[in-house]
Amino acid sequence: MLRLKNVSKTFTMHIRGGLVIQSFEKVSFETRAGALLAVTGPSGVGKSSLLKCVYRSYLPTSGEILYATAGGDTVDLASAGEWEILRLRHTEIAYVSQFFHVMPRVPALEILMEPLVIRGISRSEALGRAKEMLSRAGLGKNLWDMYPATFSGGEKQRLNILHAIIAKPRILLLDEPTASLDRAYKERIMEMILALKREGTGMVGVFHDRDALLALSDTRYDLTLGAYCPVNAKDAGEIARGDC
């Protein structure tokens, strides 16, 4: 469903006289429908940047990111045009970032309905599905008409995840999705992600949370070593160091 072939990313620091910083180099992996591949490694090796390259928030410096669309075509996300990327974001690819950014003064319920309405679902059906998802995630009715700017960090993160999964994307990119959640809400969110996997969504995730990594991942790619490694590393320290 998604295959990366020798993908690299560098950043040019013009404020530093054109200094070139290598984020990651020649990354190659693949993930299939109904499976989650976890990208691990210590902070600063480029895990979040890699996800942004797949989502095309960043333009890869080199390599191919081949995505098999619902229509049966293969699109190179590294070189596709901007309109094609926007179309795929609206219909097939979703991304959960570490940070929640939304338009100001838009209520949580409207934010959650938006991905469904974009896909042609009626507002009445979108409203019902949005209310159901908010309830399942533990976001009470008192928050539905509120602006997310007033939410706690955990409430924002739950809404952020719901916004990405409510329309059941074919590919879901997860950047530390459970980092701001306490145990009770983390378990609810993980079950929702697992349910989406069972329905066939392919996923790539970045985790430092060992519980989430073990519960959600099918395979693991170590970005430092440039290789697949066992998911069940002996401890969280091994995951952070990149040991297999």
HELIX and SHEET records of a PDB file:
HELIX    1   1 HIS A   14  ARG A   16  5                                   3    
HELIX    2   2 LYS A   47  TYR A   55  1                                   9    
HELIX    3   3 GLU A   82  THR A   91  1                                  10    
HELIX    4   4 ALA A  108  ILE A  118  1                                  11    
HELIX    5   5 ARG A  123  ARG A  136  1                                  14    
HELIX    6   6 LYS A  141  TRP A  144  1                                   4    
HELIX    7   7 PRO A  148  THR A  150  5                                   3    
HELIX    8   8 GLY A  153  ILE A  165  1                                  13    
HELIX    9   9 ARG A  183  ARG A  198  1                                  16    
HELIX   10  10 ARG A  210  LEU A  216  1                                   7    
HELIX   11  11 ALA A  236  ARG A  241  1                                   6    
SHEET    1   A 4 LEU A  19  THR A  31  0                                        
SHEET    2   A 4 LEU A   2  MET A  13 -1                                        
SHEET    3   A 4 SER A  62  ALA A  68 -1                                        
SHEET    4   A 4 THR A  74  ASP A  76 -1                                        
SHEET    1   B 6 ILE A  93  VAL A  96  0                                        
SHEET    2   B 6 ILE A 171  ASP A 175  1                                        
SHEET    3   B 6 GLY A 202  VAL A 206  1                                        
SHEET    4   B 6 LEU A  36  THR A  40  1                                        
SHEET    5   B 6 THR A 219  ASP A 222  1                                        
SHEET    6   B 6 ALA A 227  CYS A 229 -1                                        
END                                                                             
